[in-house]
Amino acid sequence: MNSLAEELWDEWSVHPAEDPLQAEAECAGLLSGLASGRGRNPLQIGTSRLWAVHRLFRLWRRTPWAGRWNLADALAVPQNMKGRVCIRLPDDLPATLDSYGAELLEATSPPPLYWSWLRGLWGGCGGLYVPRSGYYLVLRVSSPPAAAILKGLLPRTRIVWQRRLLHGTHEMILRDQQKIVTFLSKLGLTGISLRMEDMAIMRSMRDRANRIRNCDTANIKRTLKVAEEQTALALRIQDTGLVDRLPPALRQLVEARLENPEASLAELGEGLSPPITKSTVKYRWQRLSGYAETLTARRDGAEEKGKGKSTLGGVEGETENVRS
């Protein structure tokens, strides 16, 4: 299966553009996306996106500009078809692109034209990234005139974009999956939009399964920890001989825990006669813990008292012997 980026650019490359006006708008956007930034030669375009150059020349033949300029004469392609493709624009073409963008910003321009311009710009400087979590769509525009046109058109998309200026490049960013899908579908890239919807569903299902698994794992660990603590308490009570001194309900609970050292509180309650609820089992164990501490303290106190009497008797005996 192809990656999301490969499917994206495959669909963008073969998107139909039979209407000359839309082809002209897309070519203008594509050249604006490939245009150089501030301080560089505005007539020199270099890009490693061979698919963008291929679509540019395919659309160029349908535009009214084809009879005026021949871009093929200004094209320089590497012999191995790798690296950057260079295009030397005609001297008056950048001014024509700027005036076209100014006309596009007028309120009377129909939506299909500015969406075609955005589709071309996307091919020249757009990027879509799908990391392990989240989504990231960005338009990186180096040309100040193209950035001004883009900022004027984006409010018409009714999508809220994040903006930043990074190393002289204007970046327009979308991080919300639904906004990205809406933008791509408006560009006419419905196939990749549906693919992203499927990915979002799969991610949601995977995340939910992971949450359930983590929750189950945590519950199992917590159940085993509680069972271990209760078993240790039951053994301590048994070893000290305090089981027979417990109330019947607590004695039954201790015996049930010793017989089922790994059972949960609910399972422990269901095994009693009569059965009791999980909350009742928890409450009785709290009582049992306090009761056991009380009995242990009393026993230890009695032992200390008896030990004290024994020691005192021994001392008195030794005193009598000395007097004799």
C-alpha positions as CSV (number, residue, x, y, z in Angstrom):
1,M,0.0,0.0,0.0
2,N,1.3,3.4,-0.9
3,S,2.0,6.0,1.8
4,L,-0.4,8.8,2.4
5,A,2.0,11.3,0.8
6,E,2.3,9.3,-2.3
7,E,-1.5,8.9,-2.7
8,L,-1.8,12.7,-2.0
9,W,0.5,13.8,-4.7
10,D,-0.7,11.1,-7.2
11,E,-4.3,12.4,-6.8
12,W,-3.1,16.1,-7.0
13,S,-1.1,15.4,-10.2
14,V,-4.0,13.9,-12.1
15,H,-6.7,16.2,-10.9
16,P,-8.8,17.4,-13.9
17,A,-8.5,21.0,-15.0
18,E,-10.1,21.3,-18.4
19,D,-11.5,24.8,-17.9
20,P,-8.9,27.4,-19.2
21,L,-9.7,29.9,-16.4
22,Q,-9.2,27.3,-13.7
23,A,-6.0,26.1,-15.3
24,E,-4.8,29.6,-15.4
25,A,-5.6,30.2,-11.7
26,E,-3.9,26.9,-10.8
27,C,-0.8,27.8,-12.8
28,A,-0.6,31.2,-11.1
29,G,-0.9,29.6,-7.7
30,L,1.7,26.9,-8.5
31,L,4.2,29.4,-9.8
32,S,3.6,31.6,-6.7
33,G,4.3,28.5,-4.5
34,L,7.5,27.8,-6.3
35,A,8.6,31.4,-6.4
36,S,11.8,32.5,-4.6
37,G,11.8,34.4,-1.4
38,R,13.1,37.8,-0.4
39,G,16.6,38.6,-1.6
40,R,16.6,36.0,-4.3
41,N,16.2,36.3,-8.1
42,P,12.4,36.4,-8.6
43,L,12.9,35.0,-12.2
44,Q,14.7,31.9,-11.0
45,I,12.7,29.0,-9.7
46,G,14.2,25.8,-8.4
47,T,12.3,22.8,-7.0
48,S,12.8,19.1,-6.3
49,R,9.1,18.4,-6.9
50,L,9.2,16.9,-10.3
51,W,5.5,16.1,-10.2
52,A,4.7,19.8,-9.7
53,V,6.7,20.8,-12.7
54,H,5.1,18.0,-14.8
55,R,1.6,19.3,-13.8
56,L,2.6,22.9,-14.4
57,F,3.5,22.2,-18.1
58,R,0.5,20.0,-18.5
59,L,-1.8,22.9,-17.3
60,W,0.2,25.6,-19.1
61,R,-0.9,24.4,-22.5
62,R,-4.6,25.1,-21.5
63,T,-4.0,28.6,-20.3
64,P,-4.2,31.8,-22.3
65,W,-0.5,32.4,-21.4
66,A,0.7,29.5,-23.5
67,G,0.7,31.6,-26.6
68,R,2.6,34.4,-25.0
69,W,5.3,32.5,-23.1
70,N,7.0,29.2,-23.7
71,L,8.2,27.8,-20.4
72,A,9.7,24.7,-22.0
73,D,12.6,26.9,-23.3
74,A,13.4,28.0,-19.8
75,L,13.4,24.5,-18.3
76,A,16.5,22.8,-17.0
77,V,16.0,19.2,-15.8
78,P,18.8,17.1,-14.3
79,Q,19.9,14.3,-16.5
80,N,19.3,11.6,-13.9
81,M,15.8,13.1,-13.2
82,K,16.9,13.7,-9.6
83,G,17.7,16.8,-7.7
84,R,16.3,20.2,-8.4
85,V,14.5,21.4,-11.6
86,C,15.3,25.0,-12.6
87,I,13.0,27.3,-14.5
88,R,14.0,30.7,-15.8
89,L,10.8,32.8,-15.9
90,P,10.1,35.4,-18.5
91,D,10.9,38.9,-17.4
92,D,7.3,40.1,-17.3
93,L,5.7,37.0,-15.9
94,P,6.2,37.8,-12.1
95,A,4.4,41.1,-12.6
96,T,1.6,39.3,-14.4
97,L,1.3,36.9,-11.5
98,D,1.1,39.7,-8.9
99,S,-1.6,41.5,-10.9
100,Y,-3.5,38.2,-11.3
101,G,-3.4,37.8,-7.5
102,A,-4.7,41.3,-7.0
103,E,-7.7,40.6,-9.3
104,L,-8.3,37.3,-7.5
105,L,-8.6,39.1,-4.1
106,E,-11.5,41.2,-5.5
107,A,-14.8,40.3,-4.0
108,T,-16.3,39.5,-7.4
109,S,-13.9,36.6,-8.1
110,P,-15.8,33.3,-8.1
111,P,-14.9,30.6,-5.5
112,P,-13.7,28.0,-8.1
113,L,-10.9,30.3,-9.2
114,Y,-9.4,31.0,-5.8
115,W,-9.7,27.3,-4.9
116,S,-7.8,26.5,-8.1
117,W,-5.2,29.1,-7.1
118,L,-4.9,27.5,-3.6
119,R,-4.7,24.0,-5.2
120,G,-1.8,25.2,-7.3
121,L,-0.1,26.9,-4.4
122,W,-0.5,23.7,-2.4
123,G,1.3,21.7,-5.0
124,G,4.2,24.2,-5.0
125,C,4.8,24.7,-1.3
126,G,2.3,22.5,0.7
127,G,3.0,19.6,3.0
128,L,1.0,17.1,4.9
129,Y,2.5,15.1,7.8
130,V,0.8,12.3,9.8
131,P,3.0,11.4,12.8
132,R,2.0,8.8,15.4
133,S,-0.4,11.2,17.0
134,G,-2.0,14.2,15.5
135,Y,-2.0,15.8,12.0
136,Y,0.0,18.6,10.5
137,L,-0.7,20.5,7.3
138,V,1.4,23.5,6.3
139,L,1.7,26.0,3.5
140,R,5.3,27.5,3.3
141,V,5.3,30.6,1.1
142,S,8.7,32.2,0.5
143,S,7.5,35.0,-1.9
144,P,6.1,38.1,-0.1
145,P,3.6,38.8,-2.9
146,A,2.3,35.3,-2.8
147,A,2.1,35.4,1.0
148,A,0.0,38.6,0.8
149,I,-2.4,36.9,-1.7
150,L,-2.6,33.8,0.5
151,K,-3.4,35.8,3.6
152,G,-6.2,37.6,1.7
153,L,-7.7,34.3,0.4
154,L,-7.5,32.2,3.5
155,P,-10.4,34.0,5.4
156,R,-12.6,33.0,2.5
157,T,-12.0,29.3,3.2
158,R,-13.8,29.8,6.6
159,I,-11.0,27.8,8.2
160,V,-9.0,29.2,11.1
161,W,-5.3,28.9,10.3
162,Q,-2.3,29.3,12.6
163,R,0.4,31.7,11.2
164,R,4.0,32.2,11.8
165,L,7.1,33.7,10.2
166,L,10.0,31.3,10.3
167,H,13.4,32.3,8.7
168,G,11.7,34.7,6.3
169,T,9.1,32.0,5.2
170,H,5.4,32.6,5.8
171,E,3.8,29.4,7.2
172,M,0.1,28.7,7.4
173,I,-0.6,25.7,9.6
174,L,-3.6,23.4,10.3
175,R,-3.4,20.8,13.1
176,D,-7.0,19.8,13.4
177,Q,-7.9,16.6,11.4
178,Q,-11.3,17.8,10.4
179,K,-10.1,21.1,9.2
180,I,-7.4,19.4,7.1
181,V,-10.0,17.1,5.6
182,T,-12.2,20.0,4.8
183,F,-9.4,22.0,3.1
184,L,-8.2,19.0,1.0
185,S,-11.8,18.2,-0.1
186,K,-12.2,21.8,-1.1
187,L,-9.1,21.5,-3.3
188,G,-10.8,18.6,-5.0
189,L,-8.7,15.9,-3.3
190,T,-11.6,13.8,-2.2
191,G,-9.7,10.5,-2.3
192,I,-7.1,11.6,0.2
193,S,-9.8,13.2,2.4
194,L,-11.6,9.8,2.6
195,R,-8.3,8.1,3.4
196,M,-7.6,10.5,6.2
197,E,-11.1,9.9,7.6
198,D,-10.4,6.2,7.6
199,M,-7.1,6.7,9.3
200,A,-8.8,8.9,11.9
201,I,-11.3,6.1,12.6
202,M,-8.6,3.5,12.8
203,R,-6.6,5.7,15.1
204,S,-9.6,6.2,17.4
205,M,-10.3,2.5,17.5
206,R,-6.6,1.7,18.3
207,D,-6.4,4.4,21.0
208,R,-9.6,3.1,22.6
209,A,-8.3,-0.4,22.5
210,N,-5.1,0.7,24.1
211,R,-7.0,2.7,26.8
212,I,-9.1,-0.4,27.5
213,R,-6.0,-2.6,27.7
214,N,-4.2,-0.2,29.9
215,C,-7.2,0.1,32.2
216,D,-7.6,-3.6,32.4
217,T,-3.9,-4.0,33.2
218,A,-4.1,-1.4,35.9
219,N,-7.2,-3.0,37.4
220,I,-5.6,-6.4,37.4
221,K,-2.5,-5.0,39.1
222,R,-4.6,-3.2,41.6
223,T,-6.7,-6.3,42.3
224,L,-3.6,-8.5,42.8
225,K,-2.0,-5.9,45.1
226,V,-5.1,-5.7,47.3
227,A,-5.4,-9.5,47.4
228,E,-1.8,-9.7,48.3
229,E,-2.1,-7.2,51.2
230,Q,-5.3,-8.9,52.5
231,T,-3.7,-12.3,52.3
232,A,-0.7,-11.1,54.3
233,L,-3.0,-9.6,56.9
234,A,-5.1,-12.9,57.1
235,L,-1.9,-14.9,57.5
236,R,-0.6,-12.6,60.2
237,I,-3.9,-13.0,62.1
238,Q,-3.8,-16.7,61.7
239,D,-0.2,-17.0,62.9
240,T,-0.9,-14.9,66.0
241,G,-3.9,-17.2,66.9
242,L,-6.4,-14.3,66.7
243,V,-8.8,-15.9,64.2
244,D,-11.0,-17.5,66.9
245,R,-11.3,-14.2,68.7
246,L,-12.8,-12.4,65.6
247,P,-16.5,-11.8,65.1
248,P,-18.1,-14.5,62.9
249,A,-18.5,-12.2,59.8
250,L,-14.8,-11.2,60.0
251,R,-13.6,-14.7,60.7
252,Q,-15.5,-16.0,57.6
253,L,-13.9,-13.3,55.5
254,V,-10.4,-14.2,56.7
255,E,-11.0,-17.9,56.0
256,A,-12.4,-17.1,52.5
257,R,-9.3,-14.9,51.7
258,L,-6.9,-17.7,52.8
259,E,-8.8,-20.1,50.5
260,N,-8.8,-17.7,47.6
261,P,-5.6,-15.6,47.7
262,E,-6.0,-14.1,44.2
263,A,-9.7,-13.4,44.2
264,S,-11.1,-9.9,43.7
265,L,-13.3,-8.2,46.3
266,A,-16.4,-8.9,44.2
267,E,-15.4,-12.6,43.7
268,L,-14.7,-12.9,47.4
269,G,-18.1,-11.5,48.4
270,E,-19.9,-13.8,46.0
271,G,-18.3,-16.8,47.5
272,L,-19.5,-16.1,51.0
273,S,-22.7,-17.5,52.5
274,P,-24.8,-15.4,52.3
275,P,-23.1,-13.4,49.4
276,I,-22.2,-9.8,50.1
277,T,-21.4,-6.9,47.8
278,K,-17.9,-5.6,46.9
279,S,-18.4,-2.5,49.0
280,T,-19.4,-4.6,52.0
281,V,-16.3,-6.7,51.6
282,K,-14.1,-3.6,51.4
283,Y,-15.8,-2.2,54.5
284,R,-15.4,-5.4,56.5
285,W,-11.7,-5.6,55.6
286,Q,-11.3,-2.0,56.9
287,R,-12.9,-3.1,60.1
288,L,-10.8,-6.2,60.2
289,S,-7.6,-4.3,59.8
290,G,-8.5,-2.0,62.7
291,Y,-9.7,-4.9,64.8
292,A,-6.5,-6.9,64.2
293,E,-4.4,-3.9,65.2
294,T,-6.4,-3.5,68.4
295,L,-6.1,-7.2,69.3
296,T,-2.4,-7.2,68.5
297,A,-1.8,-4.1,70.7
298,R,-3.7,-5.7,73.6
299,R,-1.7,-8.9,73.2
300,D,1.6,-7.1,73.0
301,G,0.7,-5.1,76.1
302,A,-0.2,-8.1,78.1
303,E,3.1,-9.8,77.1
304,E,5.0,-6.7,78.1
305,K,3.2,-6.6,81.4
306,G,3.9,-10.3,82.1
307,K,7.5,-9.9,81.2
308,G,7.8,-6.9,83.5
309,K,6.4,-8.9,86.4
310,S,8.7,-11.8,85.7
311,T,11.7,-9.5,85.7
312,L,10.6,-7.8,88.9
313,G,10.3,-11.1,90.6
314,G,13.8,-12.1,89.6
315,V,15.2,-8.9,90.9
316,E,13.5,-9.3,94.3
317,G,14.8,-12.9,94.6
318,E,18.4,-11.8,93.9
319,T,18.0,-9.1,96.6
320,E,16.9,-11.6,99.2
321,N,19.9,-13.8,98.4
322,V,22.2,-10.8,98.9
323,R,20.7,-10.0,102.2
324,S,21.1,-13.6,103.3
